[in-house]
Amino acid sequence: MAIAYQITYELEDDSGERATFGINIPTTFSLAQYTEFGRAVASLVDPIVSGRISNCGLTISVDLSGLTSNAFTSTSDVEEVAAFQFSTVDGTKTLVNVPAIDELAVASGTDDLDQADVFVAAFITAMESGVAVTGGTVSPCDVAESDINSTVYARENFRASGKRR
Amino acid sequence: MPLAVSLRFDFVDVKNKKSFTKIRVPNGFTLSQYVEAAQAFAQILTNLSNGSVTNASVTFGLDLAGLGLSTVASGLADVYQKARFQFSTVASGFRAFFRIPTFSETKVVYGSDAIDDSDIDVAAFITAMENGVVVTGGTISPCDMRENDIAALQFAREIHRKKS
């Protein structure tokens, strides 16, 4: 059984605080149809709330059953990250942090990732050149859709994963 | 300009700590192409990481321009004030519910915490949840997370909860 997709609405109150709610929907429609639905329901929600709808999105789940070698190792730690900064065709910078980086991918005596490492190189190539899909290539970009075309740096970093009391 | 589509990947480590990363990709592809791309990146990330990729999703921003929605919140709006709508589904024992933040106090029955389902706006919303919304080429009818179609409203009441 597929996991339903979800349309999420974010609402903002007069003090600027935001909260969300989601409506589950079946998985068999097109993006254009989901957009129609999302807009229609937004028009139904607006009259029954006192806040304003500040954002709306469609989230679809992805089947990962085909992944191989996806078990965590005994030394894995999500707070140890690989920080990749990329440059786009417009010259903007965009950052991707990959959690639980393998220490063996870090060049000895530095905090630089070894870009000759086969898995580091594969990730950089996919970020710069995209991944092939049926009928095209999906190539990463920044939030404004400016295409990523080069790597500025790739280095080890550390980032808290959450609050600890 | 539309915002880029977001691919999100969740990770867990041996200590059961969780984290995630996002990769942005352009608009203009089909849902199945985005799923393919997310699966490809998930494998690349799995190879790169010592953690386990536990979840992947694709999020699209939906454009609400031109609908004439409220542009400012009312002075009475509070995200902690919500309406909980609970529905039965076609699968016996399975329910679907959601809590709508900043629910309007004027839609609550005076002297109670019940949402006024005779109010024309509330009734329209409930009908859409129960019967779906007509879109080009079909009807999209809300469901629970297992895709069991929503059947009927069980209750709708005002509640107060944290933000999300």
Boltz contact constraints between the chains, C-beta under 6 A:
constraints:
  - contact:
      token1: [A, 1]
      token2: [B, 146]
      max_distance: 6.0
  - contact:
      token1: [A, 4]
      token2: [B, 143]
      max_distance: 6.0
  - contact:
      token1: [A, 4]
      token2: [B, 145]
      max_distance: 6.0
  - contact:
      token1: [A, 4]
      token2: [B, 147]
      max_distance: 6.0
  - contact:
      token1: [A, 11]
      token2: [B, 101]
      max_distance: 6.0
  - contact:
      token1: [A, 11]
      token2: [B, 102]
      max_distance: 6.0
  - contact:
      token1: [A, 12]
      token2: [B, 73]
      max_distance: 6.0
  - contact:
      token1: [A, 13]
      token2: [B, 73]
      max_distance: 6.0
  - contact:
      token1: [A, 13]
      token2: [B, 77]
      max_distance: 6.0
  - contact:
      token1: [A, 13]
      token2: [B, 78]
      max_distance: 6.0
  - contact:
      token1: [A, 13]
      token2: [B, 79]
      max_distance: 6.0
  - contact:
      token1: [A, 13]
      token2: [B, 102]
      max_distance: 6.0
  - contact:
      token1: [A, 14]
      token2: [B, 73]
      max_distance: 6.0
  - contact:
      token1: [A, 14]
      token2: [B, 75]
      max_distance: 6.0
  - contact:
      token1: [A, 14]
      token2: [B, 77]
      max_distance: 6.0
  - contact:
      token1: [A, 17]
      token2: [B, 79]
      max_distance: 6.0
  - contact:
      token1: [A, 19]
      token2: [B, 79]
      max_distance: 6.0
  - contact:
      token1: [A, 19]
      token2: [B, 101]
      max_distance: 6.0
  - contact:
      token1: [A, 19]
      token2: [B, 163]
      max_distance: 6.0
  - contact:
      token1: [A, 19]
      token2: [B, 164]
      max_distance: 6.0
  - contact:
      token1: [A, 20]
      token2: [B, 164]
      max_distance: 6.0
  - contact:
      token1: [A, 21]
      token2: [B, 98]
      max_distance: 6.0
  - contact:
      token1: [A, 21]
      token2: [B, 99]
      max_distance: 6.0
  - contact:
      token1: [A, 21]
      token2: [B, 100]
      max_distance: 6.0
  - contact:
      token1: [A, 23]
      token2: [B, 142]
      max_distance: 6.0
  - contact:
      token1: [A, 24]
      token2: [B, 143]
      max_distance: 6.0
  - contact:
      token1: [A, 24]
      token2: [B, 144]
      max_distance: 6.0
  - contact:
      token1: [A, 24]
      token2: [B, 145]
      max_distance: 6.0
  - contact:
      token1: [A, 25]
      token2: [B, 140]
      max_distance: 6.0
  - contact:
      token1: [A, 25]
      token2: [B, 142]
      max_distance: 6.0
  - contact:
      token1: [A, 26]
      token2: [B, 143]
      max_distance: 6.0
  - contact:
      token1: [A, 26]
      token2: [B, 147]
      max_distance: 6.0
  - contact:
      token1: [A, 29]
      token2: [B, 140]
      max_distance: 6.0
  - contact:
      token1: [A, 31]
      token2: [B, 31]
      max_distance: 6.0
  - contact:
      token1: [A, 33]
      token2: [B, 135]
      max_distance: 6.0
  - contact:
      token1: [A, 35]
      token2: [B, 62]
      max_distance: 6.0
  - contact:
      token1: [A, 36]
      token2: [B, 135]
      max_distance: 6.0
  - contact:
      token1: [A, 37]
      token2: [B, 133]
      max_distance: 6.0
  - contact:
      token1: [A, 37]
      token2: [B, 135]
      max_distance: 6.0
  - contact:
      token1: [A, 37]
      token2: [B, 140]
      max_distance: 6.0
  - contact:
      token1: [A, 38]
      token2: [B, 62]
      max_distance: 6.0
  - contact:
      token1: [A, 40]
      token2: [B, 133]
      max_distance: 6.0
  - contact:
      token1: [A, 42]
      token2: [B, 64]
      max_distance: 6.0
  - contact:
      token1: [A, 43]
      token2: [B, 67]
      max_distance: 6.0
  - contact:
      token1: [A, 44]
      token2: [B, 124]
      max_distance: 6.0
  - contact:
      token1: [A, 44]
      token2: [B, 125]
      max_distance: 6.0
  - contact:
      token1: [A, 44]
      token2: [B, 128]
      max_distance: 6.0
  - contact:
      token1: [A, 46]
      token2: [B, 69]
      max_distance: 6.0
  - contact:
      token1: [A, 46]
      token2: [B, 70]
      max_distance: 6.0
  - contact:
      token1: [A, 47]
      token2: [B, 121]
      max_distance: 6.0
  - contact:
      token1: [A, 48]
      token2: [B, 104]
      max_distance: 6.0
  - contact:
      token1: [A, 48]
      token2: [B, 107]
      max_distance: 6.0
  - contact:
      token1: [A, 48]
      token2: [B, 121]
      max_distance: 6.0
  - contact:
      token1: [A, 48]
      token2: [B, 122]
      max_distance: 6.0
  - contact:
      token1: [A, 48]
      token2: [B, 125]
      max_distance: 6.0
  - contact:
      token1: [A, 49]
      token2: [B, 102]
      max_distance: 6.0
  - contact:
      token1: [A, 49]
      token2: [B, 103]
      max_distance: 6.0
  - contact:
      token1: [A, 49]
      token2: [B, 104]
      max_distance: 6.0
  - contact:
      token1: [A, 50]
      token2: [B, 74]
      max_distance: 6.0
  - contact:
      token1: [A, 50]
      token2: [B, 76]
      max_distance: 6.0
  - contact:
      token1: [A, 50]
      token2: [B, 77]
      max_distance: 6.0
  - contact:
      token1: [A, 50]
      token2: [B, 102]
      max_distance: 6.0
  - contact:
      token1: [A, 50]
      token2: [B, 104]
      max_distance: 6.0
  - contact:
      token1: [A, 51]
      token2: [B, 73]
      max_distance: 6.0
  - contact:
      token1: [A, 51]
      token2: [B, 77]
      max_distance: 6.0
  - contact:
      token1: [A, 51]
      token2: [B, 102]
      max_distance: 6.0
  - contact:
      token1: [A, 52]
      token2: [B, 70]
      max_distance: 6.0
  - contact:
      token1: [A, 52]
      token2: [B, 73]
      max_distance: 6.0
  - contact:
      token1: [A, 53]
      token2: [B, 69]
      max_distance: 6.0
  - contact:
      token1: [A, 56]
      token2: [B, 62]
      max_distance: 6.0
  - contact:
      token1: [A, 56]
      token2: [B, 64]
      max_distance: 6.0
  - contact:
      token1: [A, 57]
      token2: [B, 59]
      max_distance: 6.0
  - contact:
      token1: [A, 57]
      token2: [B, 61]
      max_distance: 6.0
  - contact:
      token1: [A, 58]
      token2: [B, 60]
      max_distance: 6.0
  - contact:
      token1: [A, 58]
      token2: [B, 62]
      max_distance: 6.0
  - contact:
      token1: [A, 59]
      token2: [B, 57]
      max_distance: 6.0
  - contact:
      token1: [A, 59]
      token2: [B, 59]
      max_distance: 6.0
  - contact:
      token1: [A, 60]
      token2: [B, 58]
      max_distance: 6.0
  - contact:
      token1: [A, 61]
      token2: [B, 57]
      max_distance: 6.0
  - contact:
      token1: [A, 62]
      token2: [B, 35]
      max_distance: 6.0
  - contact:
      token1: [A, 62]
      token2: [B, 38]
      max_distance: 6.0
  - contact:
      token1: [A, 62]
      token2: [B, 56]
      max_distance: 6.0
  - contact:
      token1: [A, 64]
      token2: [B, 42]
      max_distance: 6.0
  - contact:
      token1: [A, 64]
      token2: [B, 56]
      max_distance: 6.0
  - contact:
      token1: [A, 67]
      token2: [B, 42]
      max_distance: 6.0
  - contact:
      token1: [A, 67]
      token2: [B, 43]
      max_distance: 6.0
  - contact:
      token1: [A, 67]
      token2: [B, 46]
      max_distance: 6.0
  - contact:
      token1: [A, 70]
      token2: [B, 46]
      max_distance: 6.0
  - contact:
      token1: [A, 70]
      token2: [B, 52]
      max_distance: 6.0
  - contact:
      token1: [A, 70]
      token2: [B, 53]
      max_distance: 6.0
  - contact:
      token1: [A, 71]
      token2: [B, 52]
      max_distance: 6.0
  - contact:
      token1: [A, 72]
      token2: [B, 13]
      max_distance: 6.0
  - contact:
      token1: [A, 72]
      token2: [B, 14]
      max_distance: 6.0
  - contact:
      token1: [A, 72]
      token2: [B, 51]
      max_distance: 6.0
  - contact:
      token1: [A, 72]
      token2: [B, 52]
      max_distance: 6.0
  - contact:
      token1: [A, 73]
      token2: [B, 50]
      max_distance: 6.0
  - contact:
      token1: [A, 74]
      token2: [B, 14]
      max_distance: 6.0
  - contact:
      token1: [A, 76]
      token2: [B, 13]
      max_distance: 6.0
  - contact:
      token1: [A, 76]
      token2: [B, 14]
      max_distance: 6.0
  - contact:
      token1: [A, 76]
      token2: [B, 50]
      max_distance: 6.0
  - contact:
      token1: [A, 76]
      token2: [B, 51]
      max_distance: 6.0
  - contact:
      token1: [A, 77]
      token2: [B, 13]
      max_distance: 6.0
  - contact:
      token1: [A, 78]
      token2: [B, 11]
      max_distance: 6.0
  - contact:
      token1: [A, 78]
      token2: [B, 13]
      max_distance: 6.0
  - contact:
      token1: [A, 78]
      token2: [B, 17]
      max_distance: 6.0
  - contact:
      token1: [A, 78]
      token2: [B, 19]
      max_distance: 6.0
  - contact:
      token1: [A, 78]
      token2: [B, 51]
      max_distance: 6.0
  - contact:
      token1: [A, 96]
      token2: [B, 21]
      max_distance: 6.0
  - contact:
      token1: [A, 97]
      token2: [B, 21]
      max_distance: 6.0
  - contact:
      token1: [A, 98]
      token2: [B, 21]
      max_distance: 6.0
  - contact:
      token1: [A, 98]
      token2: [B, 48]
      max_distance: 6.0
  - contact:
      token1: [A, 98]
      token2: [B, 49]
      max_distance: 6.0
  - contact:
      token1: [A, 99]
      token2: [B, 11]
      max_distance: 6.0
  - contact:
      token1: [A, 99]
      token2: [B, 19]
      max_distance: 6.0
  - contact:
      token1: [A, 99]
      token2: [B, 51]
      max_distance: 6.0
  - contact:
      token1: [A, 100]
      token2: [B, 11]
      max_distance: 6.0
  - contact:
      token1: [A, 100]
      token2: [B, 13]
      max_distance: 6.0
  - contact:
      token1: [A, 100]
      token2: [B, 49]
      max_distance: 6.0
  - contact:
      token1: [A, 100]
      token2: [B, 50]
      max_distance: 6.0
  - contact:
      token1: [A, 100]
      token2: [B, 51]
      max_distance: 6.0
  - contact:
      token1: [A, 102]
      token2: [B, 50]
      max_distance: 6.0
  - contact:
      token1: [A, 119]
      token2: [B, 47]
      max_distance: 6.0
  - contact:
      token1: [A, 119]
      token2: [B, 48]
      max_distance: 6.0
  - contact:
      token1: [A, 122]
      token2: [B, 44]
      max_distance: 6.0
  - contact:
      token1: [A, 123]
      token2: [B, 44]
      max_distance: 6.0
  - contact:
      token1: [A, 123]
      token2: [B, 48]
      max_distance: 6.0
  - contact:
      token1: [A, 126]
      token2: [B, 44]
      max_distance: 6.0
  - contact:
      token1: [A, 131]
      token2: [B, 37]
      max_distance: 6.0
  - contact:
      token1: [A, 131]
      token2: [B, 40]
      max_distance: 6.0
  - contact:
      token1: [A, 133]
      token2: [B, 33]
      max_distance: 6.0
  - contact:
      token1: [A, 133]
      token2: [B, 36]
      max_distance: 6.0
  - contact:
      token1: [A, 133]
      token2: [B, 37]
      max_distance: 6.0
  - contact:
      token1: [A, 138]
      token2: [B, 25]
      max_distance: 6.0
  - contact:
      token1: [A, 138]
      token2: [B, 29]
      max_distance: 6.0
  - contact:
      token1: [A, 138]
      token2: [B, 37]
      max_distance: 6.0
  - contact:
      token1: [A, 140]
      token2: [B, 23]
      max_distance: 6.0
  - contact:
      token1: [A, 140]
      token2: [B, 25]
      max_distance: 6.0
  - contact:
      token1: [A, 141]
      token2: [B, 4]
      max_distance: 6.0
  - contact:
      token1: [A, 141]
      token2: [B, 24]
      max_distance: 6.0
  - contact:
      token1: [A, 141]
      token2: [B, 26]
      max_distance: 6.0
  - contact:
      token1: [A, 143]
      token2: [B, 3]
      max_distance: 6.0
  - contact:
      token1: [A, 143]
      token2: [B, 4]
      max_distance: 6.0
  - contact:
      token1: [A, 143]
      token2: [B, 24]
      max_distance: 6.0
  - contact:
      token1: [A, 145]
      token2: [B, 4]
      max_distance: 6.0
  - contact:
      token1: [A, 145]
      token2: [B, 26]
      max_distance: 6.0
  - contact:
      token1: [A, 161]
      token2: [B, 17]
      max_distance: 6.0
  - contact:
      token1: [A, 161]
      token2: [B, 19]
      max_distance: 6.0
